[in-house]
Amino acid sequence: MSAPQLVVHHDKDLMAQAAAARLITKVVDAQASRGHASVVLTGGRNGNGLLAALAAAPARDAVDWGRLDLWWGDERFLPEGDPERNVTQAREALLDSVPVDPKRVHAMPASDGPYGTDVEAAAEAYAEELARAAGPENHGAVPTFDVLMLGVGPDTHVASLFPELPAVRETERTVVGVRGAPKPPPTRITLTLPAIRAAREVWLLAAGEDKAQAVAIALSGAGEIQAPAAGAHGRARTLWLLDSAAASQLPRSLYPPASP
């Protein structure tokens, strides 16, 4: 378990641009050392903002997009192409403008896919896809992701792990179906905390005053059942990327000395 590190930017636009630059560097370094890289994307306001900033960054061409595996931390269980699906939004923000290998874009199943409306079967299928991608060096049922990104909700949820709901209590399965989510749509697929913790680095993104209380709770020593964001950490690094509004309720002692 890695102790959280914080970077606080002046506003959400600077946060998105800096996070995009940071991600490019991580992917290029991984590809240089191992020949490929693996990243887990997140949706929502901040996740899509980062992808849009990445699409606009001149340095994006340093990435070998054909040697990058893309996964998702969660997905809304809606029909293929629905504008509310994270993968649909990611395609619009970035993926349609870069030469990704379609076989390396690992979207979670849609509700009109081969598993129909059976969200549990769809979740199990994604877990099996992750397991097939895991090598002996990963020591588990998922690949060791280079970077796994998560947006932090105002209620401290990450991915589709909501406070007190069964999914956040899962300790064995890597992917589960979610029913009755408090945020629409109610039916979703999500990685669990064990899968999230397989990542080398976990980045938690939060911007805006509506995220300030959640950030403060998650970084105050709260339990993961009550504050799922508190349970998200990487093997080597756990990085909180914030804007000044989202960090506004944190004690100044938590700020890193070099925060912009």
C-alpha positions in Angstrom: 0.0 0.0 0.0 1.4 3.4 -1.0 0.8 6.5 1.0 -1.3 9.2 -0.9 0.6 12.0 -2.6 -1.2 15.2 -3.5 -0.7 17.6 -6.4 -3.0 20.7 -6.2 -3.5 22.8 -9.3 -5.0 26.3 -9.6 -8.1 25.2 -11.6 -9.6 22.2 -13.4 -8.2 23.1 -16.8 -4.7 23.2 -15.5 -5.3 20.0 -13.7 -6.5 18.3 -16.8 -3.6 19.5 -18.9 -1.0 18.6 -16.3 -2.5 15.2 -15.8 -2.5 14.5 -19.5 1.2 15.4 -19.7 1.9 13.2 -16.7 0.0 10.3 -18.4 1.9 10.7 -21.7 5.2 10.5 -19.8 4.1 7.3 -17.9 2.9 5.6 -21.0 6.0 6.4 -23.0 8.3 5.3 -20.2 6.4 2.0 -19.9 6.5 1.3 -23.6 10.2 2.1 -23.7 10.9 -0.4 -20.8 8.5 -3.2 -21.7 7.3 -2.5 -25.2 3.7 -1.9 -24.2 1.6 -0.1 -21.6 -1.8 -0.6 -19.8 -4.1 2.2 -18.6 -7.5 2.1 -17.0 -9.7 5.1 -17.9 -12.4 6.8 -15.9 -15.4 8.7 -17.1 -17.1 11.7 -15.7 -16.3 15.4 -15.9 -12.7 15.1 -14.9 -11.9 11.9 -16.7 -13.2 13.2 -19.9 -11.5 16.6 -19.4 -8.2 14.8 -19.1 -8.9 12.8 -22.3 -9.8 16.0 -24.2 -6.6 17.7 -22.9 -4.6 14.6 -24.1 -6.2 14.8 -27.5 -5.1 18.5 -27.7 -1.6 17.9 -26.5 1.2 18.0 -29.2 3.1 15.4 -27.2 0.4 12.8 -27.7 2.2 11.7 -30.8 5.0 10.4 -28.5 2.7 7.6 -27.5 2.7 4.4 -29.6 -1.1 4.1 -29.6 -0.9 0.6 -31.2 0.9 -0.7 -28.1 -1.4 0.6 -25.5 -4.1 -1.4 -23.8 -7.1 0.6 -22.5 -9.4 -0.7 -19.9 -12.2 0.9 -17.9 -12.8 1.2 -14.2 -16.5 1.1 -14.5 -19.3 1.4 -17.1 -23.0 2.3 -17.2 -24.9 -0.8 -18.3 -26.6 0.8 -21.3 -26.9 0.0 -25.0 -23.8 0.2 -27.2 -23.3 3.8 -28.4 -25.4 5.3 -25.7 -24.0 8.8 -25.1 -23.9 8.2 -21.3 -21.5 5.2 -21.7 -18.0 6.0 -20.6 -16.5 4.3 -23.7 -18.7 6.4 -26.0 -17.5 9.6 -24.3 -13.9 8.4 -24.4 -14.2 7.8 -28.1 -15.5 11.3 -28.7 -12.9 13.0 -26.4 -9.8 11.1 -27.6 -10.0 7.6 -29.1 -11.5 8.5 -32.4 -8.6 10.9 -33.0 -5.7 8.6 -32.3 -4.5 5.3 -34.0 -5.5 2.9 -31.2 -5.6 -0.8 -31.9 -9.3 -1.8 -31.6 -8.3 -5.1 -30.2 -6.5 -3.3 -27.3 -9.6 -1.2 -26.4 -11.3 -3.3 -23.8 -14.7 -1.8 -23.4 -17.1 -3.3 -20.8 -20.1 -5.1 -22.2 -23.2 -3.2 -23.2 -26.8 -4.0 -22.2 -27.6 -5.0 -25.8 -24.5 -7.2 -26.1 -24.1 -10.9 -25.9 -25.1 -11.1 -22.3 -28.3 -9.1 -22.7 -29.5 -7.4 -19.6 -27.7 -9.9 -17.3 -25.3 -7.5 -15.7 -23.7 -10.2 -13.5 -22.9 -12.3 -16.6 -21.4 -9.2 -18.3 -19.3 -8.4 -15.2 -18.0 -12.0 -15.1 -17.1 -11.9 -18.8 -15.0 -8.7 -18.2 -13.3 -10.4 -15.3 -12.4 -13.3 -17.6 -11.0 -10.9 -20.2 -8.8 -9.3 -17.5 -7.7 -12.7 -16.3 -6.7 -13.7 -19.8 -4.6 -10.5 -20.1 -2.8 -11.2 -16.9 0.6 -12.8 -17.2 2.6 -14.9 -14.6 4.4 -11.8 -13.6 1.1 -10.2 -12.5 0.5 -12.6 -9.6 -3.2 -12.2 -9.8 -6.4 -12.2 -11.9 -5.8 -8.8 -13.5 -2.9 -7.2 -15.4 -0.6 -4.9 -13.4 -2.0 -1.7 -14.9 0.6 1.1 -15.3 -1.9 3.8 -14.4 -5.5 3.4 -13.2 -7.5 6.6 -13.1 -10.5 7.3 -10.9 -12.9 10.2 -10.6 -14.0 11.0 -7.1 -17.7 11.6 -6.6 -19.2 14.0 -4.1 -20.2 11.0 -1.9 -16.6 9.7 -2.1 -17.5 7.0 -4.6 -14.9 5.8 -7.1 -15.6 3.8 -10.2 -19.1 2.4 -9.3 -18.2 1.6 -5.8 -20.7 3.5 -3.7 -20.5 3.9 0.1 -22.0 0.9 2.0 -23.2 -0.9 -1.1 -22.2 -4.6 -1.7 -19.7 -3.9 -4.4 -17.3 -1.9 -2.1 -17.3 -4.9 0.3 -16.1 -7.4 -2.4 -12.8 -8.9 -1.5 -12.4 -11.7 -4.0 -14.0 -11.0 -7.4 -12.3 -8.4 -9.7 -15.4 -7.2 -11.5 -19.0 -7.1 -10.3 -22.4 -5.9 -11.4 -24.1 -3.1 -9.5 -27.8 -2.7 -9.1 -29.5 0.2 -7.3 -26.7 2.7 -7.7 -27.7 6.0 -6.1 -26.5 7.8 -9.2 -28.3 7.1 -12.4 -28.3 4.9 -14.3 -28.8 2.4 -11.4 -27.2 -0.6 -13.2 -23.5 -0.6 -13.8 -20.3 -2.8 -14.0 -17.3 -1.9 -11.9 -13.9 -3.0 -11.0 -13.6 -3.9 -7.3 -11.0 -2.6 -4.8 -8.9 -5.8 -5.2 -8.6 -5.1 -9.0 -7.9 -1.4 -8.4 -5.1 -2.2 -6.0 -3.4 -4.3 -8.6 -2.3 -1.1 -10.5 1.2 0.2 -10.2 -0.2 3.7 -9.9 -3.7 4.9 -8.9 -4.6 8.4 -9.8 -7.7 10.0 -8.2 -9.0 13.1 -9.9 -11.2 15.7 -8.3 -12.0 19.3 -9.2 -14.6 21.7 -8.0 -16.1 22.8 -4.7 -18.6 20.0 -4.8 -15.8 17.5 -4.4 -14.1 19.3 -1.5 -15.9 17.5 1.3 -15.4 14.1 -0.3 -11.7 14.7 -0.7 -11.3 15.8 2.9 -13.2 12.7 4.2 -11.3 10.3 2.0 -7.9 11.7 3.1 -8.8 12.0 6.8 -8.5 8.3 7.6 -12.1 7.3 6.8 -12.8 3.6 6.2 -13.3 2.3 2.6 -16.8 1.0 3.2 -18.0 4.5 4.2 -15.6 6.3 1.8 -14.6 4.1 -1.1 -12.1 6.6 -2.4 -10.1 6.0 0.8 -9.6 2.4 -0.2 -8.2 3.1 -3.7 -4.4 2.9 -3.7 -1.7 1.7 -6.0 1.1 -0.7 -5.4 3.8 1.8 -6.1 2.0 5.2 -6.0 -1.3 6.7 -5.0 -1.7 10.2 -6.5 -4.5 12.7 -5.8 -4.7 15.2 -8.6 -6.8 18.1 -7.4 -7.7 21.7 -8.2 -7.7 24.3 -5.5 -11.4 24.2 -5.0 -11.5 20.4 -4.4 -8.6 20.8 -2.0 -10.1 23.7 -0.1 -11.2 21.7 2.9 -7.9 19.9 3.4 -5.6 21.0 6.2 -2.7 22.9 4.6 -0.3 20.4 6.2 -1.4 17.9 3.6 -0.4 20.1 0.7 2.8 19.1 -1.0 5.4 21.9 -0.9 5.6 22.3 -4.7 1.9 22.3 -5.5 1.2 24.8 -8.4 
